């Protein structure tokens, strides 16, 4: 009987916490997330030479600092990292992508602890090519324009903490890197990421 009462009390506490945090409170927050990602195969071009490359991804990790402007809109700055192994007939190596993106997202209130959201972001992506070779040339770093779409859902399990799960599609504008001779090596970047993480509100929620 005592165990049943303890379970009932714990269940009631969790439901009360979730009910008290249905809407996202305005204020600053931090976010952390990680998950699997998939980078689409792409051509690797240097002058008239071309090689098709495929990728095996080690996954993605992101961190974000944001501001909930009200209970619907959020603005944030995200820094993410992705590592991929590139394989091709005449090209191979490792790619690490660093992206710095500003996102704007919209929360859809449901009157429960669950909050669907969607958004978009724009920023820059840096290719760090380690050992990437095409013929006899390695490649260095380069920055390029990047943009992404986001759709997901979050769940409030305390008034200041949320679990989130989302899908992100990232595309960059003709990213490239330079080989030791100064030639530019171009490719394409289209990636899908399934992200799991947490957001933590830094300010206390409003009284209701």
Backbone as CSV, one residue per row, in Angstrom:
resi,resn,N_x,N_y,N_z,CA_x,CA_y,CA_z,C_x,C_y,C_z
1,UNK,0.831,-1.204,0.000,0.000,0.000,0.000,0.867,1.255,0.000
2,UNK,1.954,1.217,0.796,2.852,2.354,0.829,3.499,2.617,-0.516
3,UNK,3.867,1.551,-1.238,4.470,1.706,-2.560,3.481,2.345,-3.528
4,UNK,2.233,1.915,-3.482,1.197,2.462,-4.365,1.005,3.953,-4.112
5,UNK,1.009,4.334,-2.841,0.858,5.748,-2.520,2.052,6.563,-3.004
6,UNK,3.255,6.003,-2.881,4.459,6.708,-3.336,4.425,6.899,-4.854
7,UNK,4.002,5.850,-5.584,3.911,5.956,-7.040,2.871,6.998,-7.444
8,UNK,1.721,6.968,-6.748,0.668,7.939,-7.042,1.139,9.362,-6.774
9,UNK,1.873,9.558,-5.666,2.370,10.892,-5.328,3.386,11.377,-6.357
10,UNK,4.290,10.477,-6.782,5.291,10.850,-7.781,4.637,11.180,-9.115
11,UNK,3.636,10.389,-9.507,2.920,10.653,-10.757,2.210,11.997,-10.693
12,UNK,1.574,12.277,-9.562,0.890,13.555,-9.407,1.841,14.735,-9.474
13,UNK,3.032,14.591,-8.876,4.028,15.660,-8.897,4.492,15.932,-10.314
14,UNK,4.776,14.865,-11.078,5.222,15.038,-12.463,4.143,15.701,-13.305
15,UNK,2.896,15.285,-13.113,1.801,15.897,-13.874,1.628,17.367,-13.510
16,UNK,1.803,17.693,-12.247,1.679,19.082,-11.818,2.783,19.944,-12.404
17,UNK,4.011,19.404,-12.431,5.122,20.148,-13.011,4.896,20.402,-14.489
18,UNK,4.455,19.367,-15.206,4.207,19.519,-16.640,3.073,20.491,-16.894
19,UNK,2.009,20.420,-16.095,0.876,21.313,-16.274,1.251,22.754,-15.996
20,UNK,2.197,22.952,-15.075,2.616,24.298,-14.742,3.608,24.875,-15.719
21,UNK,4.013,24.094,-16.707,5.013,24.578,-17.664,4.548,24.344,-19.096
22,UNK,3.258,24.516,-19.325,2.714,24.225,-20.651,3.252,25.177,-21.701
23,UNK,3.226,26.449,-21.425,3.717,27.435,-22.382,5.161,27.789,-22.063
24,UNK,5.930,28.063,-23.094,7.330,28.428,-22.875,7.401,29.864,-22.391
25,UNK,8.085,30.065,-21.271,8.164,31.387,-20.674,9.168,32.262,-21.430
26,UNK,8.856,33.574,-21.589,9.839,34.475,-22.186,11.097,34.551,-21.343
27,UNK,12.233,34.728,-22.010,13.495,34.845,-21.299,14.603,34.091,-21.986
28,UNK,15.837,34.235,-21.514,16.989,33.567,-22.127,17.019,32.087,-21.800
29,UNK,17.663,31.310,-22.650,17.780,29.874,-22.423,19.053,29.338,-23.063
30,UNK,19.447,28.149,-22.633,20.561,27.407,-23.224,20.021,26.094,-23.776
31,UNK,20.610,25.631,-24.884,20.204,24.361,-25.464,21.402,23.498,-25.806
32,UNK,21.264,22.188,-25.632,22.287,21.215,-25.988,21.606,20.054,-26.693
33,UNK,22.220,19.559,-27.770,21.614,18.451,-28.486,22.639,17.642,-29.256
34,UNK,22.271,16.403,-29.580,23.135,15.525,-30.361,22.258,14.485,-31.043
35,UNK,22.790,13.885,-32.110,22.029,12.852,-32.794,22.680,12.427,-34.090
36,UNK,22.084,11.450,-34.756,22.638,10.958,-36.017,22.371,11.930,-37.162
37,UNK,23.226,11.896,-38.162,23.053,12.741,-39.335,23.455,11.977,-40.585
38,UNK,22.937,12.431,-41.699,23.214,11.801,-42.979,23.560,12.880,-43.988
39,UNK,24.720,12.747,-44.614,25.182,13.706,-45.622,25.049,13.055,-46.990
40,UNK,24.313,13.697,-47.889,24.066,13.129,-49.210,25.348,13.082,-50.024
41,UNK,25.481,12.062,-50.880,26.637,11.973,-51.770,26.676,13.203,-52.662
42,UNK,27.873,13.595,-53.081,28.030,14.848,-53.823,29.249,14.780,-54.722
43,UNK,29.274,15.590,-55.791,30.471,15.673,-56.622,31.541,16.519,-55.944
44,UNK,32.793,16.170,-56.156,33.931,16.959,-55.694,34.651,17.441,-56.944
45,UNK,34.724,18.761,-57.137,35.223,19.332,-58.388,36.447,20.200,-58.144
46,UNK,37.457,20.037,-58.989,38.625,20.926,-59.011,38.986,21.145,-60.466
47,UNK,38.632,22.334,-60.968,38.839,22.612,-62.383,37.985,21.686,-63.228
48,UNK,38.615,21.005,-64.186,37.885,20.070,-65.047,37.795,18.667,-64.436
49,UNK,38.520,18.420,-63.334,38.492,17.099,-62.690,37.302,17.006,-61.750
50,UNK,36.699,15.823,-61.693,35.529,15.630,-60.846,35.510,14.210,-60.302
51,UNK,35.032,14.076,-59.060,34.907,12.760,-58.439,33.668,12.760,-57.564
52,UNK,32.876,11.694,-57.620,31.705,11.597,-56.760,32.117,10.981,-55.424
53,UNK,31.676,11.576,-54.321,32.061,11.094,-52.999,30.809,10.769,-52.182
54,UNK,30.931,9.759,-51.347,29.886,9.404,-50.394,30.439,9.589,-48.983
55,UNK,29.542,9.605,-48.002,29.950,9.951,-46.645,29.409,8.952,-45.631
56,UNK,30.242,8.646,-44.626,29.815,7.932,-43.434,29.919,8.911,-42.273
57,UNK,28.778,9.239,-41.658,28.759,10.281,-40.639,28.949,9.708,-39.242
58,UNK,29.687,10.464,-38.405,29.849,10.125,-36.993,28.807,10.813,-36.116
59,UNK,27.934,11.611,-36.717,26.890,12.284,-35.950,27.124,13.774,-35.799
60,UNK,26.187,14.430,-35.123,26.176,15.882,-34.974,25.980,16.260,-33.511
61,UNK,26.618,17.345,-33.081,26.397,17.919,-31.758,26.207,19.417,-31.911
62,UNK,25.268,19.996,-31.173,25.030,21.435,-31.252,24.869,22.022,-29.860
63,UNK,25.183,23.306,-29.765,24.898,24.086,-28.575,24.265,25.393,-29.013
64,UNK,23.338,25.928,-28.226,22.659,27.152,-28.625,22.420,28.053,-27.422
65,UNK,22.379,29.348,-27.704,22.004,30.367,-26.729,20.862,31.151,-27.357
66,UNK,19.747,31.261,-26.653,18.590,31.888,-27.270,17.788,32.743,-26.324
67,UNK,16.753,33.352,-26.899,15.840,34.200,-26.151,14.423,33.881,-26.603
68,UNK,13.583,33.430,-25.672,12.157,33.280,-25.953,11.538,34.675,-25.900
69,UNK,11.165,35.211,-27.066,10.664,36.586,-27.139,9.291,36.708,-26.494
70,UNK,8.476,35.682,-26.676,7.194,35.543,-25.999,6.905,34.047,-25.943
71,UNK,5.662,33.643,-25.799,5.383,32.217,-25.685,5.285,31.522,-27.039
72,UNK,5.466,32.267,-28.117,5.414,31.674,-29.454,6.754,31.722,-30.179
73,UNK,7.443,32.851,-30.116,8.642,33.061,-30.921,9.915,32.913,-30.100
74,UNK,10.913,32.246,-30.698,12.237,32.121,-30.110,13.294,32.496,-31.146
75,UNK,14.321,33.216,-30.705,15.475,33.540,-31.548,16.720,32.996,-30.860
76,UNK,17.609,32.372,-31.633,18.787,31.758,-31.022,19.961,31.763,-31.977
77,UNK,21.134,31.614,-31.401,22.371,31.425,-32.155,22.866,30.018,-31.849
78,UNK,23.144,29.255,-32.885,23.519,27.841,-32.755,24.924,27.618,-33.315
79,UNK,25.707,26.838,-32.601,27.003,26.368,-33.105,26.963,24.850,-33.113
80,UNK,27.263,24.253,-34.259,27.195,22.809,-34.383,28.434,22.231,-35.036
81,UNK,28.663,20.951,-34.803,29.813,20.265,-35.374,29.363,18.911,-35.922
82,UNK,29.869,18.558,-37.098,29.574,17.265,-37.716,30.872,16.713,-38.296
83,UNK,31.097,15.435,-38.115,32.296,14.800,-38.679,31.868,13.686,-39.618
84,UNK,32.459,13.669,-40.817,32.128,12.679,-41.839,33.399,12.098,-42.438
85,UNK,33.306,10.845,-42.805,34.369,10.193,-43.553,33.959,10.153,-45.017
86,UNK,34.789,10.729,-45.894,34.478,10.816,-47.321,35.193,9.704,-48.079
87,UNK,34.465,9.066,-48.993,35.032,8.003,-49.812,34.612,8.206,-51.268
88,UNK,35.587,8.070,-52.184,35.289,8.185,-53.608,36.345,7.481,-54.419
89,UNK,36.115,7.446,-55.732,37.049,6.736,-56.604,38.420,7.391,-56.619
90,UNK,38.449,8.726,-56.645,39.725,9.454,-56.671,39.838,10.444,-55.520
91,UNK,38.937,10.381,-54.557,38.979,11.324,-53.438,38.595,10.612,-52.155
92,UNK,39.310,10.934,-51.078,38.999,10.336,-49.775,39.569,11.214,-48.683
93,UNK,39.042,11.076,-47.485,39.545,11.845,-46.358,38.466,12.063,-45.326
94,UNK,38.724,12.969,-44.386,37.787,13.294,-43.309,37.350,14.745,-43.435
95,UNK,36.069,14.990,-43.187,35.514,16.339,-43.199,34.890,16.639,-41.846
96,UNK,35.246,17.779,-41.271,34.577,18.281,-40.089,33.896,19.583,-40.466
97,UNK,32.591,19.669,-40.233,31.824,20.851,-40.585,31.469,21.603,-39.309
98,UNK,31.799,22.872,-39.254,31.374,23.734,-38.153,30.371,24.726,-38.708
99,UNK,29.175,24.779,-38.125,28.200,25.753,-38.592,27.842,26.735,-37.482
100,UNK,27.684,27.988,-37.882,27.258,29.061,-36.987,25.995,29.649,-37.618
101,UNK,24.847,29.370,-37.016,23.562,29.698,-37.628,22.681,30.457,-36.646
102,UNK,21.981,31.466,-37.151,20.959,32.175,-36.373,19.596,31.626,-36.761
103,UNK,18.837,31.144,-35.772,17.536,30.522,-36.018,16.404,31.368,-35.467
104,UNK,15.261,31.292,-36.138,14.019,31.870,-35.636,12.971,30.766,-35.678
105,UNK,12.362,30.451,-34.528,11.407,29.345,-34.460,10.088,29.823,-33.872
106,UNK,9.023,29.098,-34.230,7.677,29.422,-33.770,7.102,28.222,-33.031
107,UNK,6.680,28.434,-31.787,6.057,27.388,-30.977,4.539,27.348,-31.218
108,UNK,3.991,26.157,-31.315,2.547,25.977,-31.476,1.984,25.503,-30.142
109,UNK,1.269,26.369,-29.442,0.735,26.009,-28.131,-0.374,24.972,-28.259
110,UNK,-0.342,23.956,-27.389,-1.339,22.883,-27.422,-2.136,22.781,-26.130
111,UNK,-1.789,23.585,-25.129,-2.463,23.474,-23.840,-1.999,22.282,-23.028
112,UNK,-0.859,21.701,-23.400,-0.299,20.563,-22.676,1.202,20.759,-22.557
113,UNK,1.889,19.758,-22.004,3.337,19.838,-21.906,4.049,19.701,-23.242
114,UNK,3.337,19.248,-24.284,3.926,19.049,-25.612,3.775,20.317,-26.450
115,UNK,4.867,20.739,-27.095,4.843,21.939,-27.923,5.521,21.666,-29.264
116,UNK,4.758,21.497,-30.333,5.374,21.414,-31.666,5.981,22.767,-32.037
117,UNK,7.001,22.747,-32.872,7.617,23.995,-33.338,8.237,23.786,-34.707
118,UNK,8.426,24.892,-35.412,9.122,24.859,-36.695,9.865,26.176,-36.852
119,UNK,10.878,26.158,-37.720,11.673,27.365,-37.891,12.662,27.247,-39.021
120,UNK,13.487,28.278,-39.134,14.499,28.334,-40.185,15.693,29.115,-39.667
121,UNK,16.844,28.892,-40.293,18.061,29.574,-39.878,18.975,29.855,-41.048
122,UNK,19.855,30.840,-40.860,20.847,31.179,-41.876,22.142,31.556,-41.180
123,UNK,23.273,31.195,-41.796,24.565,31.498,-41.197,25.694,31.042,-42.092
124,UNK,26.766,30.567,-41.486,27.929,30.129,-42.249,28.314,28.708,-41.853
125,UNK,28.944,28.023,-42.776,29.467,26.680,-42.543,30.935,26.669,-42.927
126,UNK,31.767,26.116,-42.057,33.202,26.000,-42.332,33.544,24.537,-42.546
127,UNK,34.129,24.257,-43.685,34.638,22.926,-43.992,36.075,22.834,-43.507
128,UNK,36.352,21.890,-42.620,37.739,21.576,-42.296,38.029,20.205,-42.894
129,UNK,38.847,20.170,-43.945,39.133,18.926,-44.662,40.467,18.378,-44.185
130,UNK,40.433,17.254,-43.485,41.634,16.621,-42.961,41.976,15.402,-43.812
131,UNK,43.044,15.502,-44.570,43.470,14.387,-45.404,42.650,14.211,-46.658
132,UNK,41.723,15.157,-46.918,40.924,15.054,-48.140,41.823,15.271,-49.344
133,UNK,41.837,14.299,-50.261,42.740,14.378,-51.401,41.984,14.150,-52.696
134,UNK,42.377,14.912,-53.690,41.878,14.721,-55.038,43.101,14.718,-55.930
135,UNK,43.395,13.605,-56.555,44.682,13.380,-57.219,45.760,13.442,-56.145
136,UNK,46.744,14.366,-56.269,47.839,14.407,-55.295,47.725,15.591,-54.358
137,UNK,46.578,16.243,-54.319,46.469,17.480,-53.562,45.589,17.322,-52.334
138,UNK,46.031,17.883,-51.222,45.184,17.939,-50.041,44.306,19.174,-50.110
139,UNK,43.555,19.450,-49.051,42.662,20.600,-49.046,42.646,21.244,-47.681
140,UNK,42.410,22.565,-47.652,42.361,23.308,-46.400,40.948,23.705,-46.039
141,UNK,40.778,24.894,-45.400,39.493,25.339,-44.902,38.864,26.382,-45.811
142,UNK,37.545,26.506,-45.705,36.827,27.559,-46.404,35.485,27.755,-45.719
143,UNK,34.930,28.974,-45.813,33.610,29.276,-45.271,32.616,29.423,-46.401
144,UNK,31.347,29.109,-46.126,30.310,29.266,-47.130,28.983,29.550,-46.451
145,UNK,28.055,30.128,-47.201,26.720,30.401,-46.694,25.972,29.096,-46.443
146,UNK,25.240,29.018,-45.336,24.458,27.825,-45.004,23.081,28.257,-44.511
147,UNK,22.087,27.419,-44.761,20.745,27.693,-44.268,20.082,26.368,-43.926
148,UNK,19.095,26.421,-43.016,18.471,25.191,-42.559,16.994,25.388,-42.251
149,UNK,16.252,24.272,-42.322,14.871,24.224,-41.894,14.747,23.294,-40.699
150,UNK,13.836,23.598,-39.787,13.696,22.857,-38.534,12.222,22.543,-38.291
151,UNK,11.930,21.317,-37.888,10.591,20.959,-37.419,10.746,19.966,-36.274
152,UNK,10.021,20.183,-35.180,10.212,19.305,-34.031,9.133,19.479,-32.989
153,UNK,9.372,18.879,-31.835,8.447,18.969,-30.719,9.253,18.949,-29.418
154,UNK,8.782,19.689,-28.432,9.435,19.694,-27.116,8.425,19.283,-26.053
155,UNK,8.953,18.840,-24.911,8.103,18.456,-23.786,8.647,19.082,-22.507
156,UNK,7.800,19.807,-21.788,8.199,20.445,-20.536,8.044,19.458,-19.388
157,UNK,9.162,19.050,-18.796,9.080,18.140,-17.656,9.326,18.854,-16.338
158,UNK,9.797,20.119,-16.369,9.772,21.008,-15.205,9.457,22.401,-15.746
159,UNK,9.150,23.380,-14.891,8.843,24.722,-15.388,9.982,25.375,-16.170
160,UNK,11.218,24.940,-15.966,12.347,25.583,-16.642,13.154,24.629,-17.521
161,UNK,12.689,23.409,-17.717,13.459,22.424,-18.477,12.574,21.737,-19.509
162,UNK,13.100,21.589,-20.718,12.360,20.946,-21.796,13.254,19.959,-22.531
163,UNK,12.672,18.820,-22.844,13.295,17.868,-23.762,12.799,18.201,-25.165
164,UNK,13.690,18.140,-26.164,13.241,18.378,-27.527,13.751,17.296,-28.472
165,UNK,13.014,17.119,-29.530,13.313,16.148,-30.574,12.954,16.816,-31.889
166,UNK,13.929,16.966,-32.799,13.594,17.620,-34.064,14.400,17.078,-35.244
167,UNK,13.933,17.449,-36.409,14.595,17.123,-37.680,15.097,18.427,-38.285
168,UNK,16.358,18.404,-38.774,16.950,19.593,-39.387,17.545,19.230,-40.748
169,UNK,17.208,20.049,-41.721,17.775,19.892,-43.065,18.676,21.090,-43.324
170,UNK,19.960,20.823,-43.581,20.949,21.883,-43.779,21.476,21.810,-45.205
171,UNK,21.572,22.955,-45.835,22.164,23.029,-47.168,23.100,24.228,-47.213
172,UNK,24.231,24.071,-47.865,25.173,25.175,-47.996,25.353,25.537,-49.461
173,UNK,25.779,26.762,-49.688,25.866,27.342,-51.009,27.240,27.075,-51.624
174,UNK,27.381,25.935,-52.319,28.599,25.586,-53.050,29.845,25.668,-52.170
175,UNK,29.913,24.878,-51.076,31.075,24.951,-50.182,32.352,24.492,-50.882
176,UNK,33.468,24.989,-50.412,34.735,24.618,-51.032,35.889,24.679,-50.056
177,UNK,37.022,24.208,-50.502,38.268,24.264,-49.740,39.403,24.461,-50.739
178,UNK,40.547,24.885,-50.250,41.674,25.151,-51.146,42.763,24.099,-50.965
179,UNK,43.312,23.636,-52.090,44.408,22.679,-52.025,45.720,23.427,-51.849
180,UNK,46.854,22.732,-51.624,48.129,23.406,-51.374,48.578,24.331,-52.501
181,UNK,48.108,24.091,-53.737,48.483,24.951,-54.859,47.608,26.188,-54.965
182,UNK,46.624,26.317,-54.085,45.741,27.468,-54.114,44.499,27.270,-54.959
183,UNK,44.324,26.084,-55.523,43.130,25.802,-56.314,41.945,25.518,-55.384
184,UNK,40.768,25.932,-55.810,39.568,25.710,-55.012,38.908,24.386,-55.386
185,UNK,38.642,23.571,-54.382,37.920,22.315,-54.557,36.491,22.551,-54.100
186,UNK,35.512,22.332,-54.990,34.112,22.591,-54.696,33.328,21.296,-54.542
187,UNK,32.276,21.363,-53.732,31.388,20.226,-53.576,29.990,20.745,-53.272
188,UNK,29.106,19.892,-52.786,27.766,20.271,-52.355,27.545,19.728,-50.951
189,UNK,26.671,20.383,-50.199,26.411,19.938,-48.834,24.907,19.955,-48.584
190,UNK,24.343,18.748,-48.437,22.921,18.602,-48.119,22.827,17.529,-47.033
191,UNK,22.462,17.927,-45.835,22.480,16.974,-44.727,21.144,16.957,-43.990
192,UNK,20.825,15.796,-43.441,19.655,15.609,-42.590,20.135,15.169,-41.215
193,UNK,19.542,15.744,-40.185,19.930,15.426,-38.805,18.697,15.200,-37.956
194,UNK,18.702,14.146,-37.164,17.683,13.916,-36.138,18.339,14.243,-34.796
195,UNK,17.809,15.250,-34.122,18.474,15.796,-32.943,17.631,15.556,-31.694
196,UNK,18.297,15.115,-30.615,17.686,14.941,-29.303,18.428,15.857,-28.328
197,UNK,17.695,16.564,-27.464,18.412,17.435,-26.545,17.521,18.055,-25.492
198,UNK,18.084,19.045,-24.785,17.400,19.725,-23.687,17.589,21.229,-23.819
199,UNK,16.559,21.957,-23.415,16.653,23.413,-23.285,16.386,23.788,-21.835
200,UNK,17.176,24.737,-21.323,17.070,25.155,-19.926,16.838,26.660,-19.877
201,UNK,15.691,27.066,-19.355,15.381,28.485,-19.200,16.212,29.065,-18.066
202,UNK,16.793,30.237,-18.295,17.679,30.842,-17.309,16.959,31.798,-16.371
203,UNK,15.714,32.148,-16.682,14.947,33.027,-15.805,13.807,32.261,-15.178
204,UNK,13.310,32.717,-14.061,12.217,32.053,-13.374,10.916,32.286,-14.128
205,UNK,10.036,31.280,-14.173,8.769,31.449,-14.873,7.877,32.462,-14.174
206,UNK,6.977,33.076,-14.948,6.029,34.029,-14.387,5.041,33.298,-13.484
207,UNK,4.579,33.989,-12.486,3.516,33.411,-11.662,2.210,33.420,-12.422
208,UNK,1.359,32.421,-12.196,0.106,32.269,-12.951,-1.094,32.564,-12.038
